[in-house]
Amino acid sequence: MIGLPISSAAWPSEVELAIQFFLQLAVILVACRVVGKIAQKFGQAQVVGEMIAGVLLGPSLLGIVWPAAEQYLFPKTLTISNHGLETTVPHPSMSVLYVASQLGLVLYMFIVGLEFNVGMLKERAKSATLVAFTGIAAPFLLGGAAALLLMDRAPLFNPELSQWAAAFFMGSAMCITAFPMLARILYEHRIAATSMGTLALSAGAINDAFAWFLLALVLAASKGDPTIAWIAIGGGTLYTIGMFTVGRYLLAFLGIRADRKGEAGHNLLAASFIVLLMSAWLTDSIGIYAVFGAFITGAAMPRGVLADTIKRYCENVTTVLLVPLFFTYSGLNTSVGLLSSPLLWGITLVLVVVAILGKGLGCMLAARIAGESWRDSATIGALMNARGLIELILLNIGLSAGIITGELFTMLVIMAIVTTLMASPAFSKLNKGRVQAIT
């Protein structure tokens, strides 16, 4: 097979890495569009197809049917020869792919924040808080219990990790809601402004914000340093308050200038992106990760010409070109072949059931208690149960931090795909009459 001009005995140059990246990006886009179109024929969102395509490009399929192609496209390691001694190191092309995927995530969550109506939190604050914290407590407790029961039966966590840190991570993984996907489904069907839509969006936002703080506690416990959690939670709280007070006032100045001119020129766009990137840097530095800062920045931006211009120029490039890189990066770490025994597949099934019962059923009952109809309550439960992109972000953090093994990473990716696959069909079935009436 003709290979790329990258020697296994020398560190690749910037030009060689660029050549490889362009090929990777082209292959990723083809796979995501093809699988996404197939997914749409089965009533799924494009993002679901991209999640599946990312897994198919990794060792779960491409690495099995054509391992040479996977190594050619996505080499994970590089062997360097130095004075007759060979050393295996991570291949730098994966670092390039990772950085590009993080840029895509930051821009995507920024756009989600721009579309988020902060005012709706006030409208349904009490009900949203009930649904959100039920959607956190139930899956967190069930997930934590599952971790404590299963961690000695299979290689799921780092052996040096304490039982309680393992339980915290599993509980956090079960808590996640695919807020961007939830928002997209409701906006596409034009029911985001309804009572049910407002409640679902508000609960999803509260839910995921709290889940990031839980992750900070997990990372602190895994490293045996409580200051990590204090910095993450305290810094994240101060950052959020600052962005919605002083930050919003300063951003409003940019919005007013754009509204007066009737357009957002390059200087205003550049200033907005500088604020975004500094927010991403800050939240990443304090341990709650860049995507959180990106979402808060978007939510704090003034609505008007500036926000509309950013969405118009960035949305398609971000969702079509950059976000698929993250799904593929996650897929390269997902190997179904690691689940090599009936026991591991049985644990996977248990985790899927725990996820559905804890999140879906818990949120449904909480929404019913909050006064929603059974149909709307079931819809909220189905949407909150989807995990999608946000779950993959958390799992990648857990894997890179050495908290979980490749086996558990694969199990939880499968869980995320299954619960996300359920969301769109369940929503369509429960809201068939309503969607037809609106459209």
Secondary structure by P-SEA (a helix, b strand, c coil): cccccccccccccaaaaaaaaaaaaaaaaaaaaaaaaaaaaacccaaaaaaaaaaaacccccccccaaaaaaccccbbbbbcccbbbbcccaaaaaaaaaaaaaaaaaaaaaaaaccaaaaaacaaaaaaaaaaacaaaaaaaaaaaaacccccccccccccaaaaaaaaaaaaaccaaaaaaaaaaaacccccaaaaaaaaaaaaaaaaaaaaaaaaaaaaaccaaaaaaaaaaaaaaaaaaacaaaaaaaaaaaaaaaaccccaaaaaaaaaaaaaaaaaaaaacccaaaaaaaaaaaccccaaaaaaaaacaaaaacccaaaaaaaaaaaccccccccaaaaaaaaaaaaaaaaacaaaaaaaaaaacccaaaaaaaaaaaacccaaaaaaaaaaaaaccccaaaaaaaaaaaaaaaaacaaaaaaacaaaaaaac
